[in-house]
């Protein structure tokens, strides 16, 4: 029925995905050929069956899988070192953004409980036993796959815009936000070209099918600019009043966060800005406070990783060579660090982890010793703003001079290839989930801020938040609170979780720290980062 409706609206393609173990409610298997015959007989559509099979098992691991396996491997070793003869066997797993240890026998029992629930046709319970993430994904898919008319039209209206540089996953977030809003009967506007477009009145109402096909598209379909509200505040207020916008969903990078903060601080002057606002972080730099991951950062890391893989492969069979690779990210070293772990870099220089000429000397000596073995390639990553004086060219000259007669060097600046491309599955799904959760939160916050029907007055700090994954949960953090923990000069959060990964990077590079130092140094690293911001670089 759903496929018939989409074809009637002009769609020329439908995809049906069937799990190999799919069954109907009576427990009878559902085969791909059965579904094909049903579509042909009922709808008369030309249908083909493709069995993916072991294609799904092969291929090069993504950056996410490489980093995940590295983290879980380290956690497993630490679990063994901390274990006693009385410690029960455990399974190393991952929850949200944290490695966790779960009792082995409990995991085995849950697996058996899932199968038992399936055998007894208790399907809803089986879904719950799969875990919160599985259940959440399944519910969101059912919600967004096909349009369901709202039971009644709502007087609430919301605008969605992109701010900052384009980032993969922006369109997925816009799509899900638009569709969940329409499902609830709200009026949904989209704004072209960020805050500048809002000031110019580039606002239009959208429907369900206006965002069809946006899920897998890179960049920003709405258009995005870095303009901040303070440059055009009165015109923004005028259009908020004109279109009766009662909620604002801003999807973007540090400028999106800073822009919403400016709007909140202007509430005392403009009553029209007393509306509910939410920021979905979307930037390859992953430098927005209030979240561990920003949309687009996973896609950017994958792009950098694939480039580094090819760069290393280019030296196969040649003389000994070291590559100096520059990544983007502004002052934030997330891209360099995570890419370094994914590709096995020998060093990764970032602003947050201050380094001296003595560190550079140790790195060069490490590579020199390494090149005297059978290994003939080296890779050094440098964040574009890691140091004012130790530039990419400086590193190239240093390594070339010190490695003369042992290895030669090449420079590669990755540039904007880290920003382009289609979003990874992680960014598509993450953007979809954040879009849904953000709209539901905006609507909930709106309900508590209604003065009378059709009039929203939201002036408390908790009505303007950044949504993001923090450790194990998706949380909403007021921008006014995040301001206290933000380094605005360098556009960074004052504390960043991924700095702990640098200890693992250095240990795996086999040149700086031992496992004991890794375990004892994790909390010190966070403290060092806070002190370095207070003192300056």
N, C-alpha and C positions, 0 to 999 in steps of 0.2 A: 504493500500500500504506500509506504514512504517513498519507494523508488518511483512509483507511478506519479506521485505528486511532484517530485523534483523534475522529472522529464517533462511534465506538463508546463513547468515554468521555464523551460528552455535548456535545462541541463542535458548534456550529451554523454555523460559518464556517471556510472554508479559503481562503487566498490563494496563488496561484501566480504568481510574477513571471518573465517571459520577456524576455531581452534581444533586441533587434531582429535581432541577428546570430547568435542561438543555432543551434548545429548539433549533431547526434549524433556518436558516435565514428567513424562512416563518412564524416562530412563533409556529410551531408544536412541541409538547413535544417529547423528545428523552428518551426512557426508557432503562433500562439495558437489559431487555429481547430482545428488538429490536436490540441492538448492538450485543448481543450474537448470535441471529439468523443470522445477517448479516455476522459475522466472520465465522460462521460454513458454511454458504452457499457459500461465496466468497472464503474463504481460506481453509476450511476443517479442521480447528484446533479444538482440543478438548477444550471446553470453559465452564467455570463455573461462576455463578453469586453469589456474596456475598454482601448482604445489611448490612452495618455496623450499621445503625440505632442509637439507644440510647447508644450503646457502646461508642460513641464519647462524650457523655455528662457525663459519669461516670468516676470513677477513682480518684486517689490522685492528687491534683494540683501540677504542676511542681514548681521548685524554682522560675522561671521567673514569673509565675502567682501569687505566694505568695508575692513576693516583689512588683510586679506591683500593686496588690490590696492594699497593705500596703501604697505605695506611693500615690495612687489615693485617698485612704481614708483620708490620712493626708491632701492632697490638697483640698478635698471637705470640710473638717472642717475649714481649713484656709479661703476658699472662703466664707463660711457662716459667719465667724467671721468678715471678712472685708466688708461684704455686707451692703448696706443701703436699705431703703425702695424703692429707685429709681434704684437699681442695677437690670439689667435684669437677668432672669433665665439663668443658664449656664450648660454646660455638661463638666465634668472633663474627659479629654482624655490624650493620650500619643503620643508625636510626637518625633521620634528619640529617644533621651534619656532624654526627658524633659516632665514633666506634664504640660498640657496646659488647659486653660478654653475657651470653645467655646460657643457662644450664642446658647441657646437651639432651638429657632425658626429657625435659619439659618440651624442647623443640620437637623431639621425636613423637611425643604424645600429641602435640597439637597437629602434626602432620597426619597422624592416624585419625584424629577427631574430624579433620576436614574430609577425609575419604569416607568415614562412617556417616557423616552428615549427608554427603552426596549419595551414598548407597541407600540411605533412608529417605531420600528426596526432600531433605530439609535445606533447600538451596539458599534461602536468606541467611540461615545460620552459617552455612559453609562460606558465604561471602564474608561475613563478619570474622570468622576464624582465620581467613586469609590475611587479615590485618587491616588497620585503619587506612593505610595508603591505598591498598587494593580496592577497598570499599569506596573510598573517596573518588578514586579515578573512575570507577564503574558508574557511580551516581552522576558525576559531571558529564561523562560521555552520553548517558541517557538523556540528560537535560538539554544538551546542545546539539545532538545529532539531528533532531527533527523539530520543526516549529510547532509549538503548542500554544494555541490562542489563549491570551490572558482572560481570566474569568471576568475581570472588570477593568476599565480604564482608570489609571491612577493620575492624580493631579501633579505628581512629582516629576520634575524634569532635571536631567543631568547632562553635563557636557564632558566630552573626552578629548584630550589633546596629547600630542607628543612634544617633548621639549628636550633640547640638547642635540647631541650627535646621534645619527641613526644607529640602532642596535638590533640584532636579530632577536626575534621574539616579541617585538613591539606589536606587530600586526596580530599575532596570536592572542595577546592580551586584549587588544581593541575588539577583536572578533567575539571573544567570550563575554566581555563586558557588555557589548551591544546586545548580544542575544539573551543573556540572563536578564538584562534590564527590560527588554521587550516582552519576555516571558511573564514578567511581573506587572506588565501594563504601563510602564513608565514611558515618558517621552525622552528619547535619547538623541542628543546632538553630538556631532563630531566637529572638530575645529581644525582647519588647515594651518600649518606653519606656526604651531605653538602659541605662546602668549602674544606674539606679534599679530598672528591671525585673529586671535580673540579680540585684540584691540581694533583691528580693521573690520570686524564683523563677518569674518569668513567662517560662518557657522551655518550648519545645515542639519536637518533632521534625517535620520537614517532608519532603514528597515532591516529585517532579518536577512534578506538576500543581497543587500548592499555590501556585506562583508563576506560573502561566499568566496572560497578560494584563498582567503588571506592567511590561513593557518601556516602554510609552508613558505610564505614569501619573506625574503630578507628586507632589510632597510625599514623605511617608514612609508606606508601607503598614504598617510595623512599629510606627510611633509612635516619637517621639524626644524626649528631654529633655536639658537642659544639666547635669544633676546629675553631679558629679565623684566618682570612687571613694573619695576620702579621707573623704567624709561617711558612707560605709557599707561600709568595706573588709572588715570581718569577715563581714558577711552575703554579700558577693560571693564571698569565699574559700569560705564554707560551700557555696554553690551550685555553684561550680566543682568542688568535691570531690564533691558529691552527684550531679551529672550526668556526672562524669568527663570534663570538658571539657579537651581537650589542645591546642586551637588556638583563637584568638580573632581574628575579623575584625571590625574596628570601622570603620564607614563614617560619616563625619561631618566637622565643621569643627574649629576650633581646640580645642574641648573634647575631641574624640576623640583628638587628638594629645596634649594635656595629660593626659588620663585614662590613656592607655596608658603615658605616662611615669611617672605616679604608681604604676601597677601594677608597672612594672619596678623602680622604686626601693623597692617594698615586698617584693621577692623575698627579701631577706635575712631578713625576719620571717615570711613565709608561703611555705612550700615549694610550695603548690598553685599559686602564680603563676609558677612556673618552667615556663611553657608558651610555645608560639610565638604571637606576636601581630603583626598587621599592620593598618595604618591606610590606608584609601582616603580621601583628602581629598575632602570634599563640602561646599562652602559657597559661597554667592553672593559672599562677600567676597574669595575667592581669597587668603587670608592664612595658609595652612598652610605651614610650612617643608618643604622637600624635594620640591617640585613647582612647575612653571611654571603649571599649570592645575589647578583644583579642579573637581570635578563640580558643575554648577549655575551656574557663573560665565558660561558661554556663553549659557545660557537667560536669566539675569538681564540680561546686556548686551543681548540681543535685545529683552527686554521694555522696558528703558529706552530703547533706540533707537526702537522703534515708538512709544512715548509721546512722545518728543521730536519725531519726524516729524509726529505729529498736532498737537502743540502749535505747531510752526512753521507748519503748514498752516492752523491756526485764524486766523492773522494775515494770510492772503492777502487782498489787496484792501483792507486797513484801513490806518490811519495807522501810522507807524513805531513799532515795538514791540520791546522787549528782554525776554526771559524768563529769570528766575533759577530754575534747576531744582536741587533737592536730591536727591542719591542716597544709598543706603544703603552699607554696607561697613565700618562702624566707623571705625577709624583708617586702614584700607587704602584707597588711592585708585584701585585697579585699575578698579572700575566706572566712576568718573567719567572716568578717562583714556581708556579704550577706547571708552566711549560717546561721548566728545567727538570722537574721531577718526571714529567711524562716522557722526556726524550733522553734522560740520563745525562744532563749537562754536567760539565766539570766545575762550573761556577755560575752564579747568577747574581749580578750586582743590582741592588735596589736602594732607594732613598731611605726606607724605614730601618734598614740594617746597616748603619754607618760602617764604612770600611776605610782603611788607611793604605799607605804605600807598603806597609809591612804585610797586609793581607794580599795585596797584588803580588808581592814578591813570593809569598807562600804558594799562591795559585800557579805562578809561572814555573816555580821549581817542581810542583806536583806534575804539571803537564810535561815538563822536560823529562822527568823520571818515567812517566807513563809512555812517552814516545820511544824510550830506549827498549821497551818490551815489544811484543807482537802487535800491540794496539797502535794503529796508525792514524787515528782521527781524534780530534778534540773539539769540544763545543763550549763556548762561553757566551752567556746571555747578559745583556745589559739593558736595564730599563732606561728609557729615553731621558729621564730627568734624575737619574740616581745620584749624580754628582756634578757640580758646576764646572770643575776643572778636569776630572778624569772622564773625558769624552770618549765616544766610540773610536775616534781617530787616535786619541792618546793611547787607548788600550791596544789598538792595532800596532802602533809604533813600538809600544813596550814589548808586546809579545813577539813581534817580528825581530826586534833587536836581541832580546834575551834568548830566543829560540833559533837564532841564526846558526845554520849548519846542522840543526836537529829537525826543525819543522818550519814550514812557512805558514803565512796567515792570509785569510781572506775576510772581507767585511760584507755582511748582508744586512740591509735595513728592510725589515718586513713591511713597515708602513701600513697603508690602508687596506691591504689584503686581509688584515685581521678584523676589519670592520664589515667587510662584504660577505656575500654568500648566503645560502639558505640556512635557516636556523637548525640546530641539531635537535634530535628528539627530546633531549632534556629541556632545551629552551622553549620548544613548542608546548610541551606539557606543563612546564613551570609557568609560562605566560598564561596559558589557559586557566590553570588553577588560581593564579593570583588575580586574574580578571574577574572570575566568579566571586571569589572571597571578598575582593575589594568592593564590588557593587553591593553584595549582601551587607557588608559592614556600613557602607554609606547609607543604605536604606534604613538600617537599624539605628544608626546615629541620628538620622533625620527624624525618625519617629519620636525620639526623646527631645528633639529641638523644635517641635511644632508649637507655635503660639496659638494659631487657629488654622482651620482648613485652608490650604494654599499658601500659607506663610511660614517659612522656616527662619528661625533666629538661632544660629549656632555661634556662640562667641567664647566658649570654653576651650582650653588648650587641647582637650582630648577629642575635639571634633575636626582636627586636622592632623593626620597621621601618615607615617610611612609604613607600608605593609612589607614584611620580609620574613624569610626563614631565619630564625635565631636558635641555633643548636637543634633542638628536637621539634620545635613547634613554629607555626606561622603566627607571627605576633604583629600588633599594631602599636607603633611608638609615636607619641606626639612630637611634632617637629620642634615645638618649643623646648621640650626636654632634650632632644637630640642636639640642639644648638649648643648646649653646655659641654658636649663631648665631641665637638667638631673643630678641626683645624682648618679654618676657612682660607688661610693664606695658601696652604698647599692642597686644599680641597680633599681632605682625608678625615676619616674617623680617628680619634685619638688612640683607640685600641682596635687592633685587627686580629681576628682569630687565626688567619692563615700564617702569621709569623711563626707559629709553632712548626709549620711545615718546613720552614727554612732549616731547622735543626735536622730534620730527616734528610733534606736535600744534601746538606753538608756531609752527613754521615754516609749516605749512599754514594757520594762522590769519592769517598775513601781517602780524604785528605785532612780533615780538620778535627772531628770530634768522635769520641767513642760512644758505645751504647750507653754506658754509665753516665757520661756527660749529657747525652741526649735526654735521658730520663730526668736527671736533676736540673737540667737547664731550661725546661719548658716554661715555668712560671717566671724565671729570671728574664727570659726573652721579652715577655709582655711588659715587665717593669722597665727594661732598658728602652723599649720603644716609647713609653710614656715620658721618660726622662729626656730622651733625645728631642722630643717635640717641645718640651718646656725650655730646654737650653738652646735650641736651634741646631742646625746641621753643622 
